[in-house]
Amino acid sequence: MKHNSHNPIHLAARRTLLPLLSLSLLASCAKNGSAGNVPPERLEEVVVYTYDSFAGEWGPGAELAEKFQQKTGKKLTLIDCGEAIQALNKAVLEKDAPQADVVIGIDNNLAAEARKQGVLEAYKPQHAEKLIEQRLEKELGGDWLLTPYDYSHFALIYDTESSVEAPASLEDLTKDSYKKKLILMDPRTSTPGLGFLTWTVSLFGDKTEAYWEALKPSILTMTSSWSEGWGMFLEGEAPLVISYTTSPAYNVEYDNNDRYQALVFAEGHVEQVEGFGLIKKAPNKEGAKLFMDFFISEEAQNILPLTQWMYPANKEVTLPQSYTKAAPIPEKTLESRSDRTQAVLNPVITIVSGQ
């Protein structure tokens, strides 16, 4: 993938690393129709808005759909909207006549915006209080408007085969030695991009914009999606990329190497808790609730560690050994303040784009 060497913010068309599912499992995000008179066949289908790596061939989507249909007899249709932010935006655009039943991927940084837009209806899945840690639900608001399904801390992933020394803090990234060495994602379209911005706000507070001014020379590019940025990193275009502490477990699990490492900083990290919610006025509300009950079950959550590469929200799931070897848990978790993050979003984009 080519990047714009003159401008660190590169918003070319999204390239999905993971091939998308075909046939009835995956539909176009441009699906049209009316949520008014619901035909009987639609009541046998649960439509879910989600993001590319969830719906992709190597994501959990295919197996979840198969197991859900076996369990309930209902078809699960996953619609790839690109990134989670775009999935929420689509639900907002359709809120007067919803086409989907559930939206997946609204994290603790997007939860306030989802509430503000009024697109969700509270529903607590069966056995949720027993299966899910209370702190995860509190991160999403504590009212079951959103239900957690996975979580991890944001972290910089470092290529140990590069000639650049690993940074020991976010402040280190502003050094000359990291010029054009960092791949980020656009916080307007990508939850990891928004997570990194939140991380800087948590650490630097009122000095966040000054930090980004100093960081700008280090940014090679800012992609529109995580898949695009991660792909560039694996292709060796930069030695550092924003992702999750759990991401390197993939390489240990399938490549049996620890070339890529999650850097854990003493200053602390922010955590992402991903949630899913029932869309208000959903065409198939009962089918949606069945899926939500299923999605937090051990049967469904067992799929997530080796597809989502995040910790499953269900605390009864046994994790693979690759997590023990390559998914460090930071000792310090910083508070995420979505209100402060939103306040600096546009100024930071202006700084990075040079406009």
C-alpha positions as CSV (number, residue, x, y, z in Angstrom):
1,M,0.0,0.0,0.0
2,K,1.5,3.4,-1.0
3,H,1.4,6.3,1.4
4,N,1.5,10.0,0.8
5,S,5.0,11.1,1.8
6,H,4.0,14.7,2.0
7,N,1.0,14.5,4.2
8,P,0.9,12.1,7.2
9,I,-2.9,11.8,7.1
10,H,-3.8,9.4,4.3
11,L,-7.5,8.8,3.8
12,A,-7.5,6.7,0.7
13,A,-10.3,4.2,0.1
14,R,-10.3,1.5,2.8
15,R,-8.5,-1.7,2.0
16,T,-9.6,-4.6,4.1
17,L,-6.8,-7.1,4.8
18,L,-9.3,-9.8,5.6
19,P,-11.4,-11.2,2.7
20,L,-15.1,-10.6,3.2
21,L,-17.6,-13.4,3.6
22,S,-19.7,-14.1,0.6
23,L,-23.3,-15.4,0.0
24,S,-26.0,-14.7,2.6
25,L,-23.7,-14.2,5.6
26,L,-22.4,-10.8,4.5
27,A,-24.5,-8.1,2.8
28,S,-23.6,-4.7,1.4
29,C,-23.6,-1.8,3.8
30,A,-25.8,0.0,1.3
31,K,-28.7,-2.3,1.9
32,N,-32.0,-0.6,1.5
33,G,-35.6,-1.3,2.5
34,S,-38.3,-0.3,4.9
35,A,-38.6,-1.2,8.6
36,G,-42.3,-0.7,8.5
37,N,-44.3,-3.8,7.6
38,V,-41.9,-6.6,8.5
39,P,-42.3,-9.7,6.2
40,P,-42.4,-13.1,7.9
41,E,-39.0,-14.1,6.4
42,R,-37.4,-11.0,7.9
43,L,-38.4,-12.3,11.4
44,E,-36.2,-15.4,10.7
45,E,-33.2,-13.2,10.0
46,V,-31.1,-11.1,12.5
47,V,-29.3,-8.3,10.7
48,V,-26.2,-6.9,12.5
49,Y,-24.1,-3.8,11.6
50,T,-20.4,-4.4,12.4
51,Y,-16.9,-3.6,11.2
52,D,-14.5,-5.2,8.7
53,S,-12.3,-7.4,10.9
54,F,-15.3,-8.8,12.7
55,A,-17.1,-9.7,9.5
56,G,-14.0,-10.8,7.6
57,E,-13.2,-14.3,6.7
58,W,-10.7,-14.6,9.6
59,G,-12.9,-12.8,12.1
60,P,-15.6,-14.5,14.3
61,G,-18.5,-13.7,12.0
62,A,-18.8,-16.9,10.0
63,E,-18.5,-19.3,13.0
64,L,-20.9,-17.2,15.1
65,A,-23.5,-17.2,12.3
66,E,-23.2,-21.0,11.9
67,K,-23.5,-21.7,15.6
68,F,-26.3,-19.2,16.0
69,Q,-28.3,-20.8,13.2
70,Q,-27.7,-24.3,14.6
71,K,-28.9,-23.1,18.0
72,T,-32.0,-21.0,17.0
73,G,-32.8,-21.8,13.4
74,K,-32.4,-18.2,12.6
75,K,-30.1,-16.7,10.0
76,L,-27.5,-14.2,11.1
77,T,-26.6,-11.6,8.5
78,L,-23.5,-9.5,9.2
79,I,-23.2,-6.2,7.4
80,D,-19.6,-4.8,7.1
81,C,-19.8,-1.0,7.5
82,G,-16.0,-0.6,7.4
83,E,-15.2,0.6,11.0
84,A,-17.3,0.6,14.1
85,I,-17.7,4.4,13.9
86,Q,-19.3,3.9,10.5
87,A,-21.6,1.2,11.8
88,L,-22.9,3.6,14.4
89,N,-23.2,6.4,11.9
90,K,-25.3,4.1,9.6
91,A,-27.6,3.2,12.5
92,V,-28.0,7.0,13.3
93,L,-28.9,7.8,9.7
94,E,-31.6,5.1,9.7
95,K,-32.9,5.7,13.2
96,D,-36.4,6.7,11.9
97,A,-36.6,3.5,9.9
98,P,-34.0,1.0,11.0
99,Q,-32.8,-1.7,8.7
100,A,-30.7,-3.6,11.3
101,D,-31.5,-5.2,14.6
102,V,-28.1,-5.1,16.4
103,V,-25.0,-3.0,16.1
104,I,-21.6,-4.4,17.2
105,G,-18.5,-2.5,18.0
106,I,-19.6,0.6,20.0
107,D,-16.8,0.9,22.6
108,N,-16.4,3.0,25.7
109,N,-15.2,5.9,23.7
110,L,-18.3,5.9,21.4
111,A,-20.8,5.0,24.1
112,A,-21.7,8.6,25.0
113,E,-22.3,9.5,21.3
114,A,-24.5,6.4,20.9
115,R,-26.6,7.6,23.9
116,K,-26.7,11.1,22.6
117,Q,-28.1,9.9,19.2
118,G,-30.8,7.8,20.9
119,V,-30.4,4.8,18.5
120,L,-30.3,2.0,21.1
121,E,-32.7,0.3,23.4
122,A,-31.7,-1.1,26.8
123,Y,-31.6,-4.9,27.0
124,K,-29.7,-7.1,29.5
125,P,-29.0,-10.5,28.0
126,Q,-29.8,-13.6,30.0
127,H,-27.2,-14.5,32.7
128,A,-25.3,-11.3,31.9
129,E,-24.7,-10.4,35.5
130,K,-23.2,-13.8,36.2
131,L,-21.0,-14.1,33.1
132,I,-19.7,-10.5,32.7
133,E,-17.5,-8.5,35.1
134,Q,-19.4,-5.6,36.4
135,R,-16.5,-3.2,35.7
136,L,-16.8,-3.9,32.0
137,E,-20.5,-3.0,31.9
138,K,-19.8,0.2,34.0
139,E,-17.3,1.2,31.3
140,L,-20.1,1.2,28.8
141,G,-22.5,3.1,31.1
142,G,-23.8,0.5,33.5
143,D,-27.4,0.5,32.2
144,W,-27.3,-2.3,29.6
145,L,-27.9,0.0,26.7
146,L,-24.6,-1.6,25.6
147,T,-23.4,-5.1,26.5
148,P,-19.6,-5.8,26.6
149,Y,-18.3,-8.6,24.5
150,D,-14.5,-8.1,24.5
151,Y,-11.8,-5.8,25.8
152,S,-8.1,-5.0,25.7
153,H,-5.7,-2.1,26.4
154,F,-4.4,0.0,23.5
155,A,-0.7,-0.3,23.0
156,L,2.0,0.4,20.5
157,I,3.1,-2.7,18.7
158,Y,6.9,-2.8,18.0
159,D,8.8,-4.7,15.3
160,T,11.8,-6.1,17.2
161,E,13.6,-6.6,13.9
162,S,13.7,-2.9,13.1
163,S,16.8,-0.8,13.7
164,V,14.9,1.7,15.8
165,E,15.0,1.4,19.6
166,A,11.7,0.7,21.3
167,P,10.2,3.8,22.9
168,A,9.6,3.7,26.7
169,S,6.7,6.2,26.7
170,L,4.4,8.2,24.5
171,E,6.7,11.2,25.0
172,D,9.6,9.3,23.5
173,L,7.7,9.1,20.2
174,T,8.3,12.8,19.7
175,K,12.1,12.2,19.4
176,D,13.8,12.7,16.0
177,S,14.7,9.0,15.9
178,Y,11.1,8.2,15.3
179,K,10.5,10.5,12.3
180,K,8.0,8.7,10.0
181,K,8.2,5.6,12.1
182,L,4.6,5.5,13.4
183,I,1.4,4.3,11.8
184,L,-1.9,5.6,13.3
185,M,-5.5,5.5,12.4
186,D,-7.9,8.4,11.8
187,P,-9.9,8.9,15.1
188,R,-12.9,10.0,13.0
189,T,-13.3,6.6,11.3
190,S,-11.4,4.1,13.5
191,T,-11.9,3.1,17.1
192,P,-8.1,2.3,17.6
193,G,-7.5,5.8,16.2
194,L,-9.9,7.3,18.6
195,G,-8.4,5.1,21.4
196,F,-4.9,6.5,20.7
197,L,-6.3,10.1,20.8
198,T,-8.0,9.2,24.1
199,W,-4.7,7.9,25.5
200,T,-2.9,11.1,24.7
201,V,-5.7,13.1,26.3
202,S,-5.5,11.0,29.5
203,L,-1.8,11.5,29.8
204,F,-1.3,15.1,28.6
205,G,-4.6,16.8,29.5
206,D,-4.5,20.5,28.5
207,K,-1.2,19.9,26.7
208,T,-2.6,17.4,24.3
209,E,-2.6,19.6,21.3
210,A,1.0,20.6,22.0
211,Y,1.9,16.9,22.2
212,W,0.4,16.3,18.8
213,E,2.3,19.2,17.3
214,A,5.5,17.5,18.6
215,L,4.3,14.1,17.4
216,K,3.4,15.1,13.9
217,P,6.9,14.5,12.3
218,S,6.8,10.9,13.7
219,I,3.6,10.0,11.9
220,L,4.2,8.1,8.7
221,T,0.5,7.9,7.8
222,M,-3.0,7.9,9.4
223,T,-5.1,5.3,7.8
224,S,-8.9,5.1,7.7
225,S,-9.1,1.7,9.3
226,W,-7.2,-0.7,11.6
227,S,-7.0,-3.4,9.0
228,E,-5.2,-1.0,6.6
229,G,-2.8,0.3,9.2
230,W,-2.0,-3.2,10.5
231,G,-1.4,-4.4,7.0
232,M,1.1,-1.6,6.4
233,F,2.9,-2.5,9.6
234,L,3.2,-6.2,8.7
235,E,4.6,-5.1,5.3
236,G,7.4,-3.4,7.1
237,E,6.5,0.2,6.2
238,A,7.0,1.4,9.8
239,P,8.3,-0.3,13.0
240,L,5.4,1.0,15.2
241,V,1.6,0.9,15.0
242,I,-1.2,1.5,17.4
243,S,-3.2,-1.6,18.2
244,Y,-3.8,-3.7,21.3
245,T,-1.7,-5.5,24.0
246,T,-3.4,-8.7,22.7
247,S,-2.5,-8.3,19.0
248,P,1.0,-10.1,19.1
249,A,-0.7,-13.2,20.5
250,Y,-1.7,-13.9,16.9
251,N,1.9,-14.2,15.7
252,V,2.7,-16.5,18.6
253,E,-0.3,-18.7,18.0
254,Y,0.0,-19.1,14.3
255,D,3.6,-18.1,13.4
256,N,5.3,-19.3,16.5
257,N,7.4,-16.2,16.8
258,D,7.5,-13.1,19.0
259,R,8.8,-10.6,16.5
260,Y,6.0,-8.2,17.2
261,Q,5.7,-7.0,20.8
262,A,3.2,-4.9,22.7
263,L,5.0,-2.2,24.6
264,V,3.8,-1.6,28.1
265,F,4.5,1.8,29.6
266,A,4.8,2.6,33.3
267,E,2.7,5.8,32.7
268,G,-0.3,3.6,31.9
269,H,-2.7,2.7,29.1
270,V,-6.3,3.3,28.3
271,E,-8.6,0.3,27.9
272,Q,-11.1,-0.4,25.1
273,V,-14.3,-2.2,26.1
274,E,-16.3,-3.2,23.0
275,G,-20.0,-3.4,23.2
276,F,-23.1,-4.3,21.2
277,G,-26.6,-3.1,21.5
278,L,-30.2,-3.5,20.4
279,I,-31.2,-1.0,17.8
280,K,-34.4,1.0,18.8
281,K,-37.3,0.0,16.6
282,A,-35.4,-3.0,15.3
283,P,-37.4,-4.9,12.6
284,N,-36.7,-8.2,14.4
285,K,-36.4,-7.3,18.1
286,E,-37.1,-10.8,19.4
287,G,-34.5,-12.3,17.1
288,A,-32.0,-9.6,18.2
289,K,-32.5,-10.5,21.8
290,L,-31.9,-14.2,21.0
291,F,-28.6,-13.2,19.3
292,M,-27.6,-11.0,22.2
293,D,-28.2,-13.9,24.7
294,F,-26.2,-16.1,22.5
295,F,-23.3,-13.7,21.9
296,I,-22.3,-13.6,25.6
297,S,-22.6,-17.3,26.1
298,E,-19.4,-19.4,26.6
299,E,-20.1,-21.1,23.3
300,A,-19.9,-17.9,21.4
301,Q,-17.3,-16.2,23.5
302,N,-14.9,-19.1,23.0
303,I,-14.6,-18.0,19.4
304,L,-13.3,-14.5,20.2
305,P,-9.7,-15.0,21.6
306,L,-8.4,-16.5,18.3
307,T,-10.5,-14.4,15.9
308,Q,-10.9,-11.0,17.6
309,W,-7.6,-11.2,19.4
310,M,-9.2,-9.5,22.5
311,Y,-10.1,-10.8,25.9
312,P,-13.6,-12.1,25.9
313,A,-16.1,-10.4,28.2
314,N,-17.4,-13.8,29.5
315,K,-15.1,-14.5,32.5
316,E,-15.6,-18.3,32.2
317,V,-13.7,-18.6,28.9
318,T,-10.3,-20.3,29.1
319,L,-7.7,-18.3,27.2
320,P,-5.1,-19.9,24.8
321,Q,-1.5,-20.1,25.9
322,S,-0.5,-17.5,23.3
323,Y,-2.2,-14.9,25.5
324,T,0.0,-15.8,28.5
325,K,3.1,-15.5,26.3
326,A,2.3,-12.4,24.3
327,A,-0.6,-10.4,25.7
328,P,0.7,-8.4,28.6
329,I,-1.7,-6.6,31.0
330,P,-0.6,-3.1,32.0
331,E,-0.4,-2.5,35.7
332,K,-1.9,1.0,35.3
333,T,-5.2,1.7,33.5
334,L,-5.8,5.4,32.8
335,E,-9.3,6.9,32.9
336,S,-10.9,7.5,29.5
337,R,-12.7,10.8,29.1
338,S,-14.7,10.8,25.9
339,D,-15.9,14.4,26.5
340,R,-12.3,15.7,26.5
341,T,-11.4,13.6,23.6
342,Q,-14.2,14.9,21.5
343,A,-13.2,18.5,22.4
344,V,-9.7,18.0,20.9
345,L,-10.6,15.8,18.0
346,N,-10.9,18.5,15.3
347,P,-7.9,20.5,16.5
348,V,-5.7,17.4,16.4
349,I,-6.9,16.5,12.9
350,T,-6.1,20.0,11.8
351,I,-2.6,19.7,13.3
352,V,-1.9,16.4,11.6
353,S,-3.3,17.3,8.2
354,G,-1.6,20.7,8.2
355,Q,-4.8,22.4,7.1
